[in-house]
Amino acid sequence: AVTAARRCGPVVVSLHWGEVGSMLPTAAQRALAARLVDAGATAVIGHGPHTLQGLERRGTSIIAYSLGNLAFACPCTDVADAVVLSFTIAPGGAVRDIHAQPIRAGLRGAAPAPVDDPGLAELVDTLSRDLGAHTSRAGTAVVIR
């Protein structure tokens, strides 16, 4: 089968999924993310449960199950934890230079803001390692290798 990336170039898939309040992706999320990557997705970026969830590598791709709340006007949550994900797509489609930078979300119209909270970085690190990611730290950012 011809993968999406070979037909189109880099493919980034964004999904609204996950169980609200859960810091762990479901088995169904993990299975779907694996299928998307195997079909050629360069990156799978999730959002929806109003909490951070971990990141994992699958081959040369990246899966971010939930980036938390970035900018949210709804009064339905007080969870201000979020990450800004950055990465480079190399020639050939491999994802590299993956950094998850924790921030405080822009809840109820406030602007998102940098955060210097080692506990939040440790949370992102732990959630990602629990999914099998190899991680390191660069200041307050978590680096996925």
DSSP file with accessible surface (Angstrom, degrees, kcal/mol):
  #  RESIDUE AA STRUCTURE BP1 BP2  ACC     N-H-->O    O-->H-N    N-H-->O    O-->H-N    TCO  KAPPA ALPHA  PHI   PSI    X-CA   Y-CA   Z-CA
    1    1 A A              0   0  137      0, 0.0     2,-0.5     0, 0.0     0, 0.0   0.000 360.0 360.0 360.0 142.4    0.0    0.0    0.0
    2    2 A V        -     0   0   86      1,-0.0     2,-0.1     2,-0.0    37,-0.0  -0.687 360.0-133.0 -83.5 126.2    1.2    3.5   -0.8
    3    3 A T     >  -     0   0   36     -2,-0.5     4,-1.6     1,-0.1    37,-0.2  -0.414  16.2-114.5 -79.9 161.4    1.3    5.6    2.4
    4    4 A A  H  > S+     0   0   37     35,-2.7     4,-2.6     1,-0.2     5,-0.4   0.896 115.3  54.3 -59.1 -42.4   -0.1    9.1    2.8
    5    5 A A  H  > S+     0   0   31     34,-0.2     4,-2.3     1,-0.2    -1,-0.2   0.885 107.1  50.2 -64.5 -37.5    3.3   10.6    3.3
    6    6 A R  H  4 S+     0   0  177      1,-0.2    -1,-0.2     2,-0.2    -2,-0.2   0.841 117.2  41.4 -69.6 -30.1    4.7    9.1    0.1
    7    7 A R  H  < S+     0   0  190     -4,-1.6    -2,-0.2     2,-0.1    -1,-0.2   0.820 134.6  14.6 -83.0 -32.9    1.7   10.4   -1.9
    8    8 A C  H  < S-     0   0  101     -4,-2.6    -3,-0.2     1,-0.4    -2,-0.2   0.503  97.5-116.2-122.6 -11.8    1.5   13.8   -0.2
    9    9 A G  S  < S+     0   0   28     -4,-2.3    -1,-0.4    -5,-0.4    -2,-0.1  -0.595  78.8   5.5  93.1-164.5    4.6   14.7    1.7
   10   10 A P        -     0   0   81      0, 0.0     2,-0.5     0, 0.0    31,-0.1  -0.242  68.7-158.5 -57.1 137.2    4.5   15.2    5.5
   11   11 A V        -     0   0   35     29,-0.4    31,-2.8    82,-0.1    32,-1.7  -0.981   7.9-170.5-122.3 120.7    1.1   14.5    7.0
   12   12 A V  E     -a   43   0A  82     -2,-0.5     2,-0.5    30,-0.2    32,-0.2  -0.964   8.1-161.9-111.5 123.8    0.0   15.9   10.4
   13   13 A V  E     -a   44   0A  31     30,-2.9    32,-3.3    -2,-0.5     2,-0.5  -0.909   1.7-163.3-108.6 128.9   -3.2   14.5   11.9
   14   14 A S  E     -a   45   0A  79     -2,-0.5     2,-0.4    30,-0.2    32,-0.2  -0.960  11.2-172.7-113.7 126.4   -5.0   16.4   14.6
   15   15 A L  E     -a   46   0A  39     30,-2.2    32,-2.0    -2,-0.5     2,-0.8  -0.964  24.5-147.8-124.6 135.1   -7.6   14.6   16.7
   16   16 A H  E     +a   47   0A 143     -2,-0.4     2,-0.3    30,-0.2    32,-0.2  -0.883  57.6 119.1 -94.9 106.5  -10.1   15.7   19.3
   17   17 A W        +     0   0   31     30,-2.3    -2,-0.0    -2,-0.8     2,-0.0  -0.890  17.8  84.4-155.5 178.6  -10.2   12.6   21.5
   18   18 A G  S    S-     0   0   30     -2,-0.3     2,-0.5    30,-0.2    48,-0.0  -0.046  73.8 -67.4  99.8 160.7   -9.6   11.1   24.9
   19   19 A E    >   -     0   0  121      5,-0.3     3,-2.4     1,-0.1     5,-0.1  -0.771  58.1-108.0 -88.2 124.1  -11.4   10.7   28.1
   20   20 A V  T 3  S+     0   0  114     -2,-0.5    30,-0.2     1,-0.3     3,-0.1  -0.253 102.3  11.6 -54.1 129.8  -12.0   14.1   29.9
   21   21 A G  T 3  S+     0   0   49     28,-3.0     2,-0.3     1,-0.3    -1,-0.3   0.254  96.6 124.9  87.2 -10.4   -9.8   14.4   32.9
   22   22 A S    <   -     0   0   32     -3,-2.4    -1,-0.3     1,-0.1    29,-0.2  -0.640  45.7-163.8 -86.6 137.1   -7.6   11.4   32.1
   23   23 A M  S    S+     0   0   70     -2,-0.3    31,-0.5    -3,-0.1    -1,-0.1   0.405  73.9  73.4 -94.2   2.9   -3.8   11.7   31.9
   24   24 A L  S    S-     0   0  104     29,-0.1    -5,-0.3    -5,-0.1     2,-0.1  -0.950  81.6-125.0-119.3 134.6   -3.6    8.4   30.1
   25   25 A P        -     0   0   16      0, 0.0     2,-0.1     0, 0.0    -2,-0.1  -0.436  33.9-113.8 -69.3 150.6   -4.5    7.6   26.5
   26   26 A T     >  -     0   0   36      1,-0.1     4,-2.3    -2,-0.1     5,-0.2  -0.366  23.5-108.8 -78.0 164.9   -6.9    4.8   26.1
   27   27 A A  H  > S+     0   0   86      1,-0.2     4,-2.5     2,-0.2     5,-0.2   0.887 122.3  54.6 -59.9 -36.9   -6.0    1.5   24.4
   28   28 A A  H  > S+     0   0   74      1,-0.2     4,-2.5     2,-0.2    -1,-0.2   0.897 106.9  50.0 -66.0 -39.4   -8.2    2.6   21.5
   29   29 A Q  H  > S+     0   0    8      2,-0.2     4,-2.9     1,-0.2     5,-0.2   0.930 111.6  48.1 -61.8 -46.9   -6.3    5.9   21.1
   30   30 A R  H  X S+     0   0   96     -4,-2.3     4,-2.2     1,-0.2    -2,-0.2   0.909 112.5  48.7 -62.7 -40.2   -3.0    4.1   21.1
   31   31 A A  H  X S+     0   0   54     -4,-2.5     4,-2.3     2,-0.2    -1,-0.2   0.924 113.5  46.4 -66.2 -43.4   -4.2    1.6   18.5
   32   32 A L  H  X S+     0   0   64     -4,-2.5     4,-2.6     2,-0.2    -2,-0.2   0.925 111.4  51.5 -65.6 -43.0   -5.6    4.4   16.3
   33   33 A A  H  X S+     0   0    0     -4,-2.9     4,-2.6     1,-0.2     5,-0.2   0.930 110.2  49.8 -59.6 -43.3   -2.5    6.5   16.6
   34   34 A A  H  X S+     0   0   18     -4,-2.2     4,-2.9    -5,-0.2    -1,-0.2   0.922 110.9  49.3 -61.7 -42.8   -0.4    3.5   15.6
   35   35 A R  H  X S+     0   0  179     -4,-2.3     4,-1.6     2,-0.2    -1,-0.2   0.898 110.7  50.4 -64.0 -39.9   -2.6    2.8   12.6
   36   36 A L  H  <>S+     0   0   45     -4,-2.6     5,-2.5     2,-0.2     4,-0.3   0.932 113.3  44.8 -64.5 -44.5   -2.4    6.5   11.5
   37   37 A V  H ><5S+     0   0   14     -4,-2.6     3,-1.9     3,-0.2    -2,-0.2   0.936 111.8  52.4 -64.6 -43.7    1.4    6.4   11.7
   38   38 A D  H 3<5S+     0   0   95     -4,-2.9    -1,-0.2     1,-0.3    -2,-0.2   0.807 106.6  54.7 -63.7 -25.6    1.6    3.1   10.0
   39   39 A A  T 3<5S-     0   0   56     -4,-1.6   -35,-2.7    -5,-0.2    -1,-0.3   0.480 135.7 -84.0 -85.4  -3.7   -0.5    4.6    7.2
   40   40 A G  T < 5S+     0   0   10     -3,-1.9   -29,-0.4     1,-0.3    -3,-0.2   0.465  72.5 153.1 120.4   3.2    2.0    7.4    6.8
   41   41 A A      < -     0   0    4     -5,-2.5    -1,-0.3     1,-0.2   -29,-0.2  -0.456  29.0-160.8 -66.9 133.0    1.2   10.1    9.3
   42   42 A T  S    S+     0   0    5    -31,-2.8    20,-1.5     1,-0.3     2,-0.3   0.855  77.8   7.3 -77.6 -39.5    4.3   12.1   10.2
   43   43 A A  E     -ab  12  62A   0    -32,-1.7   -30,-2.9    18,-0.2     2,-0.5  -0.997  58.8-156.9-145.6 141.9    2.7   13.4   13.5
   44   44 A V  E     -ab  13  63A   0     18,-2.2    20,-3.1    -2,-0.3     2,-0.5  -0.992  17.3-170.8-118.6 118.6   -0.5   12.7   15.4
   45   45 A I  E     -ab  14  64A  24    -32,-3.3   -30,-2.2    -2,-0.5     2,-0.3  -0.953   5.7-165.4-118.1 116.8   -1.4   15.6   17.6
   46   46 A G  E     +a   15   0A   0     18,-3.5    21,-1.5    -2,-0.5     2,-0.3  -0.673  15.4 162.0-105.2 156.8   -4.3   15.1   20.1
   47   47 A H  E     +a   16   0A  71    -32,-2.0   -30,-2.3    19,-0.3    22,-0.1  -0.956  35.5  85.9-157.7 159.0   -6.4   17.4   22.2
   48   48 A G        +     0   0   12     -2,-0.3   -30,-0.2    20,-0.3   -32,-0.1  -0.031  63.8  82.5 139.4 -37.3   -9.7   17.1   24.0
   49   49 A P  S    S-     0   0    0      0, 0.0   -28,-3.0     0, 0.0     3,-0.1   0.519  88.2-125.4 -82.6   2.3   -9.4   15.6   27.5
   50   50 A H  S    S+     0   0   33      1,-0.2     2,-0.3    18,-0.2    19,-0.2   0.716  82.3  85.8  64.3  20.0   -8.5   19.0   29.1
   51   51 A T  S    S-     0   0   15    -29,-0.2    17,-0.8    17,-0.2    -1,-0.2  -0.956  85.6 -97.9-140.8 160.5   -5.4   17.4   30.6
   52   52 A L  B     -D   67   0B   3     -2,-0.3     2,-0.3    15,-0.2    15,-0.2  -0.536  37.6-175.2 -73.7 145.0   -1.9   16.7   29.5
   53   53 A Q        -     0   0    6     13,-2.1    13,-0.4    -2,-0.2   -29,-0.1  -0.914  29.6 -88.9-132.6 165.7   -1.1   13.2   28.2
   54   54 A G        -     0   0    1    -31,-0.5    11,-2.1    -2,-0.3    12,-0.4  -0.031  28.2-128.4 -73.8 173.9    2.3   11.8   27.1
   55   55 A L  E     -C   64   0A   2     69,-0.3    78,-0.3     9,-0.2     2,-0.3  -0.888  24.4-175.9-117.3 149.9    4.1   11.8   23.9
   56   56 A E  E     -C   63   0A  25      7,-2.6     7,-2.8    -2,-0.3     2,-0.4  -0.988  21.7-126.3-145.1 156.3    5.6    8.8   22.2
   57   57 A R  E     -C   62   0A  69     -2,-0.3     2,-0.4     5,-0.2     5,-0.2  -0.789  16.7-174.1 -95.6 142.7    7.7    7.9   19.1
   58   58 A R  E >   -C   61   0A  95      3,-1.7     3,-2.3    -2,-0.4     2,-0.2  -0.915  67.9 -51.9-134.3 107.7    6.6    5.4   16.6
   59   59 A G  T 3  S-     0   0   69     -2,-0.4   -21,-0.0     1,-0.3   -22,-0.0  -0.434 121.0 -23.2  62.2-124.9    9.3    4.8   14.1
   60   60 A T  T 3  S+     0   0   81     -2,-0.2    35,-3.1    -3,-0.1    -1,-0.3   0.274 123.5  89.5 -99.6  11.1   10.3    8.2   12.8
   61   61 A S  E <   - C   0  58A  10     -3,-2.3    -3,-1.7    33,-0.2     2,-0.4  -0.576  67.2-133.0-104.2 168.3    7.0    9.8   13.7
   62   62 A I  E     -bC  43  57A   0    -20,-1.5   -18,-2.2    -5,-0.2     2,-0.4  -0.952  10.2-163.4-123.2 141.0    5.7   11.5   16.9
   63   63 A I  E     -bC  44  56A   2     -7,-2.8    -7,-2.6    -2,-0.4     2,-0.6  -0.996   4.3-175.2-122.6 123.3    2.4   11.0   18.7
   64   64 A A  E     -bC  45  55A   1    -20,-3.1   -18,-3.5    -2,-0.4    -9,-0.2  -0.956   7.1-166.0-116.2 106.7    1.2   13.6   21.2
   65   65 A Y  S    S-     0   0    0    -11,-2.1     2,-0.3    -2,-0.6   -48,-0.2   0.867  72.5  -5.8 -67.8 -37.4   -1.9   12.2   22.9
   66   66 A S        -     0   0    1    -13,-0.4   -13,-2.1   -12,-0.4    -1,-0.3  -0.861  46.6-162.5-159.2 128.8   -3.0   15.5   24.4
   67   67 A L  B     -D   52   0B  39    -21,-1.5    16,-1.9     1,-0.3   -15,-0.2   0.326  46.4-131.8 -88.3   6.9   -1.3   18.9   24.6
   68   68 A G  B     -E   82   0C   9    -17,-0.8     2,-0.6    14,-0.2    -1,-0.3  -0.458  54.0 -25.4  78.2-152.5   -3.6   20.0   27.4
   69   69 A N        +     0   0    7     12,-1.9     3,-0.1   -19,-0.2    38,-0.1  -0.879  58.3 166.9-101.5 121.1   -5.4   23.3   27.3
   70   70 A L  S    S-     0   0   92     -2,-0.6    36,-3.4     1,-0.3     2,-0.4   0.896  75.3  -6.9 -95.6 -59.9   -3.7   26.0   25.2
   71   71 A A  E    S+j  106   0D  70     34,-0.2     2,-0.4    41,-0.1    -1,-0.3  -0.949  75.6 167.6-141.1 115.5   -6.3   28.7   24.9
   72   72 A F  E     -j  107   0D  62     34,-1.4    36,-2.5    -2,-0.4    37,-0.3  -0.969  23.4-176.0-141.3 119.6   -9.7   28.0   26.1
   73   73 A A        +     0   0   84     -2,-0.4    -1,-0.1    34,-0.2    34,-0.1   0.589  56.5 105.5 -90.5 -11.5  -12.6   30.4   26.7
   74   74 A a    >   -     0   0   47      1,-0.1     3,-0.7     2,-0.0    34,-0.3  -0.479  66.3-143.2 -73.4 136.8  -15.0   27.8   28.2
   75   75 A P  T 3  S+     0   0  103      0, 0.0    -1,-0.1     0, 0.0    -2,-0.0   0.243  79.1 101.2 -80.3  18.8  -15.6   28.0   32.0
   76   76 A a  T 3  S+     0   0   78      1,-0.0     2,-0.3     2,-0.0    -2,-0.0   0.463  81.0  35.6 -85.6  -0.8  -15.7   24.2   31.9
   77   77 A T    <   -     0   0   15     -3,-0.7   -27,-0.0    -5,-0.1    -1,-0.0  -0.997  44.0-168.4-150.2 151.5  -12.2   23.7   33.2
   78   78 A D        +     0   0  128     -2,-0.3     2,-0.7   -28,-0.1    -1,-0.1   0.237  56.2 120.5-114.1   4.3   -9.6   25.1   35.6
   79   79 A V        +     0   0   51      1,-0.2   -10,-0.1   -29,-0.1    -2,-0.0  -0.621  33.2 175.0 -75.5 113.5   -6.8   23.0   34.3
   80   80 A A        +     0   0   27     -2,-0.7    25,-3.2   -12,-0.1     2,-0.3   0.340  37.3 118.0-102.6   6.0   -4.2   25.4   33.0
   81   81 A D  E     + F   0 104C  44     23,-0.2   -12,-1.9   -31,-0.2     2,-0.3  -0.579  34.4 142.9 -78.2 133.6   -1.5   22.9   32.2
   82   82 A A  E     -EF  68 103C   0     21,-1.5    21,-2.7    -2,-0.3     2,-0.4  -0.961  34.3-139.9-156.5 167.5   -0.5   22.7   28.5
   83   83 A V  E     - F   0 102C   5    -16,-1.9     2,-0.6    -2,-0.3    17,-0.0  -0.986  10.3-140.2-133.5 147.9    2.5   22.2   26.3
   84   84 A V  E     - F   0 101C  71     17,-2.3    17,-2.8    -2,-0.4     2,-0.5  -0.948  26.4-150.6-100.4 123.6    3.6   23.8   23.0
   85   85 A L  E     + F   0 100C  27     -2,-0.6     2,-0.4    15,-0.2    15,-0.2  -0.844  17.8 177.8 -99.4 129.9    5.0   21.1   20.8
   86   86 A S  E     + F   0  99C  61     13,-2.6    13,-2.8    -2,-0.5     2,-0.3  -0.975   8.2 152.9-129.7 146.6    7.7   21.9   18.3
   87   87 A F  E     -     0   0C  55     -2,-0.4     2,-0.4    11,-0.2    10,-0.2  -0.975  34.6-121.5-161.0 164.7    9.6   19.6   15.9
   88   88 A T  E     - F   0  96C  53      8,-3.1     8,-2.9    -2,-0.3     2,-0.7  -0.919  14.3-144.7-112.4 139.9   11.4   19.5   12.6
   89   89 A I  E     - F   0  95C  57     -2,-0.4     6,-0.2     6,-0.2     5,-0.1  -0.933  24.3-149.6-103.8 112.7   10.4   17.3    9.7
   90   90 A A    >   -     0   0   13      4,-3.1     3,-2.7    -2,-0.7     4,-0.1  -0.326  34.4 -78.3 -76.0 160.3   13.6   16.3    8.0
   91   91 A P  T 3  S+     0   0  127      0, 0.0     3,-0.4     0, 0.0    -1,-0.2  -0.389 126.6  36.7 -54.1 134.2   13.9   15.6    4.3
   92   92 A G  T 3  S-     0   0   92      1,-0.2    -2,-0.1    -3,-0.1   -83,-0.0   0.284 127.6 -88.1  96.2 -11.3   12.5   12.1    3.9
   93   93 A G  S <  S+     0   0   20     -3,-2.7     2,-0.2     1,-0.3    -1,-0.2   0.417  76.3 146.0  97.0  -2.8    9.8   12.8    6.5
   94   94 A A        -     0   0   34     -3,-0.4    -4,-3.1    -4,-0.1     2,-0.4  -0.484  45.4-130.6 -72.1 138.0   11.5   11.8    9.8
   95   95 A V  E     +F   89   0C   1    -35,-3.1     2,-0.3    -6,-0.2    -6,-0.2  -0.735  39.0 159.0 -86.7 133.0   10.5   13.9   12.8
   96   96 A R  E     +F   88   0C 124     -8,-2.9    -8,-3.1    -2,-0.4    49,-0.1  -0.881  44.3  45.5-142.8 176.4   13.4   15.2   14.9
   97   97 A D  E    S-     0   0C  87     -2,-0.3     2,-0.6   -10,-0.2    -1,-0.2   0.917  70.5-177.0  52.4  50.8   14.2   18.0   17.4
   98   98 A I  E     + G   0 144C   2     46,-0.7    46,-1.8   -11,-0.2     2,-0.4  -0.692   6.0 174.1 -87.7 119.4   11.0   17.3   19.3
   99   99 A H  E     -FG  86 143C  60    -13,-2.8   -13,-2.6    -2,-0.6     2,-0.6  -0.994  20.5-162.5-127.6 131.3   10.5   19.6   22.3
  100  100 A A  E     -FG  85 142C   0     42,-2.8    42,-2.5    -2,-0.4   -15,-0.2  -0.954  14.4-165.8-111.2 107.3    7.5   19.8   24.6
  101  101 A Q  E     -F   84   0C  64    -17,-2.8   -17,-2.3    -2,-0.6    40,-0.2  -0.849  15.7-134.8 -99.0 110.0    7.5   23.2   26.3
  102  102 A P  E     +F   83   0C   2      0, 0.0    13,-0.8     0, 0.0     2,-0.3  -0.368  33.1 168.5 -62.7 142.7    5.2   23.4   29.3
  103  103 A I  E     -FH  82 114C  14    -21,-2.7   -21,-1.5    11,-0.2     2,-0.5  -0.905  39.6-104.3-141.2 170.6    3.1   26.6   29.5
  104  104 A R  E     -FH  81 113C  79      9,-3.0     9,-2.3    -2,-0.3   -23,-0.2  -0.897  46.7-118.8 -98.0 130.5    0.1   27.9   31.5
  105  105 A A        -     0   0   11    -25,-3.2     2,-1.4    -2,-0.5   -34,-0.2  -0.203  15.4-114.0 -69.7 158.9   -2.9   27.9   29.3
  106  106 A G  E >   -j   71   0D   2    -36,-3.4   -34,-1.4     6,-0.1     3,-0.8  -0.594  46.3-178.3 -91.0  71.8   -4.9   31.0   28.3
  107  107 A L  E >   +j   72   0D  23     -2,-1.4     3,-1.8     1,-0.2   -34,-0.2  -0.489  61.0   2.6 -75.6 143.0   -8.1   30.1   30.2
  108  108 A R  T 3  S-     0   0  114    -36,-2.5    -1,-0.2     1,-0.3   -35,-0.2   0.853 137.9 -46.2  52.8  40.7  -11.1   32.4   30.0
  109  109 A G  T <  S+     0   0   72     -3,-0.8    -1,-0.3   -37,-0.3    -2,-0.2   0.318 102.4 131.2  91.3  -9.4   -9.5   34.9   27.6
  110  110 A A    <   -     0   0   59     -3,-1.8    -1,-0.3   -38,-0.2   -38,-0.2  -0.439  64.0-105.0 -72.1 152.6   -6.1   35.2   29.3
  111  111 A A        -     0   0   82     -2,-0.1    -4,-0.2    -3,-0.1    -1,-0.1  -0.539  35.6-105.7 -76.0 140.9   -3.0   34.8   27.1
  112  112 A P        -     0   0   58      0, 0.0    -7,-0.2     0, 0.0    -1,-0.1  -0.356  45.7-163.6 -58.3 149.9   -1.1   31.6   27.3
  113  113 A A  E     -H  104   0C  43     -9,-2.3    -9,-3.0    -3,-0.1    -3,-0.0  -0.983  22.3-100.1-141.7 149.6    2.2   32.2   29.2
  114  114 A P  E     -H  103   0C 121      0, 0.0     2,-0.4     0, 0.0   -11,-0.2  -0.266  37.9-153.2 -60.7 155.9    5.6   30.6   29.8
  115  115 A V        -     0   0   21    -13,-0.8     2,-0.5     2,-0.1    25,-0.0  -0.995  18.6-157.6-136.8 139.5    5.9   28.7   33.0
  116  116 A D        +     0   0  137     -2,-0.4     3,-0.1     4,-0.0   -13,-0.1  -0.628  47.2 134.9-111.9  66.6    9.0   27.9   35.1
  117  117 A D    >>  -     0   0   55     -2,-0.5     4,-1.7     1,-0.1     3,-0.8  -0.917  38.3-167.8-120.5 101.5    7.6   24.9   36.9
  118  118 A P  H 3> S+     0   0   85      0, 0.0     4,-2.5     0, 0.0     5,-0.2   0.814  88.7  62.3 -61.4 -25.2    9.9   21.9   37.1
  119  119 A G  H 3> S+     0   0   43      2,-0.2     4,-2.0     1,-0.2     5,-0.1   0.884 102.1  49.2 -66.6 -36.8    7.0   19.9   38.3
  120  120 A L  H <> S+     0   0    5     -3,-0.8     4,-2.2     2,-0.2    -1,-0.2   0.920 111.9  48.1 -69.3 -41.6    5.0   20.4   35.1
  121  121 A A  H  X S+     0   0    0     -4,-1.7     4,-2.7     1,-0.2    -2,-0.2   0.915 110.7  52.3 -63.1 -39.7    8.1   19.4   33.0
  122  122 A E  H  X S+     0   0   81     -4,-2.5     4,-3.0     1,-0.2    -2,-0.2   0.890 107.3  52.9 -63.7 -37.8    8.5   16.4   35.2
  123  123 A L  H  X S+     0   0   47     -4,-2.0     4,-2.9     2,-0.2     5,-0.3   0.949 110.9  45.3 -61.9 -49.3    4.9   15.4   34.6
  124  124 A V  H  X S+     0   0    5     -4,-2.2     4,-2.0     2,-0.2   -69,-0.3   0.927 114.7  49.9 -59.9 -43.1    5.3   15.6   30.8
  125  125 A D  H  X S+     0   0   12     -4,-2.7     4,-2.8     2,-0.2     5,-0.2   0.949 113.2  44.9 -60.3 -50.4    8.5   13.7   31.1
  126  126 A T  H  X S+     0   0   45     -4,-3.0     4,-2.5     1,-0.2    -2,-0.2   0.927 112.1  50.8 -63.2 -45.9    7.0   10.9   33.3
  127  127 A L  H  X S+     0   0   16     -4,-2.9     4,-0.5    -5,-0.2   -73,-0.3   0.886 114.2  45.8 -60.3 -37.1    3.8   10.6   31.2
  128  128 A S  H ><>S+     0   0    0     -4,-2.0     5,-2.2    -5,-0.3     3,-1.0   0.921 111.2  50.3 -73.8 -43.3    6.0   10.2   28.0
  129  129 A R  H ><5S+     0   0  105     -4,-2.8     3,-2.1     1,-0.3    -2,-0.2   0.880 104.0  60.4 -61.8 -36.1    8.4    7.8   29.6
  130  130 A D  H 3<5S+     0   0  111     -4,-2.5    -1,-0.3     1,-0.3    -2,-0.2   0.746 103.4  51.9 -63.3 -21.7    5.4    5.7   30.7
  131  131 A L  T <<5S-     0   0   19     -3,-1.0    -1,-0.3    -4,-0.5    -2,-0.2   0.316 129.6 -97.8 -93.9   4.9    4.5    5.4   27.0
  132  132 A G  T < 5S+     0   0   54     -3,-2.1    -3,-0.2     1,-0.3    -2,-0.1   0.500  73.1 148.7  95.6   4.7    8.0    4.2   26.2
  133  133 A A      < -     0   0    7     -5,-2.2     2,-0.6   -78,-0.3    -1,-0.3  -0.450  46.8-131.4 -73.7 146.3    9.5    7.5   25.0
  134  134 A H        -     0   0  132     11,-0.6    11,-3.2    -2,-0.1     2,-0.3  -0.882  40.1-179.0 -94.2 121.3   13.2    8.2   25.5
  135  135 A T  E     +I  144   0C  16     -2,-0.6     2,-0.3     9,-0.2     9,-0.2  -0.800  22.3 173.6-124.1 161.4   13.4   11.7   27.1
  136  136 A S  E     -I  143   0C  46      7,-1.8     7,-2.9    -2,-0.3     2,-0.4  -0.896  30.5-110.0-149.6 178.5   15.8   14.2   28.3
  137  137 A R  E     -I  142   0C  91     -2,-0.3     2,-0.4     5,-0.2     5,-0.2  -0.922  18.5-174.9-120.4 143.1   15.5   17.8   29.5
  138  138 A A  E >  S-I  141   0C  48      3,-2.3     3,-2.1    -2,-0.4     2,-0.3  -0.862  73.1 -59.8-130.5  92.0   16.5   21.1   28.0
  139  139 A G  T 3  S-     0   0   71     -2,-0.4    -1,-0.1     1,-0.3     0, 0.0  -0.493 119.4 -18.9  66.3-125.6   15.8   23.7   30.6
  140  140 A T  T 3  S+     0   0   37     -2,-0.3    -1,-0.3    -3,-0.1     2,-0.2   0.482 121.2  95.7 -92.0  -0.8   12.0   23.5   31.2
  141  141 A A  E <   - I   0 138C   4     -3,-2.1    -3,-2.3   -40,-0.2     2,-0.5  -0.600  69.7-135.0 -89.2 150.7   11.4   21.7   28.0
  142  142 A V  E     -GI 100 137C   0    -42,-2.5   -42,-2.8    -2,-0.2     2,-0.5  -0.909  18.1-151.0-101.9 128.9   11.1   17.9   27.6
  143  143 A V  E     -GI  99 136C  23     -7,-2.9    -7,-1.8    -2,-0.5     2,-0.5  -0.887   2.2-153.3-103.2 128.1   13.0   16.5   24.6
  144  144 A I  E      GI  98 135C   5    -46,-1.8   -46,-0.7    -2,-0.5    -9,-0.2  -0.896 360.0 360.0-101.8 125.4   11.7   13.4   23.0
  145  145 A R              0   0  148    -11,-3.2   -11,-0.6    -2,-0.5   -88,-0.1  -0.587 360.0 360.0-104.7 360.0   14.4   11.3   21.2
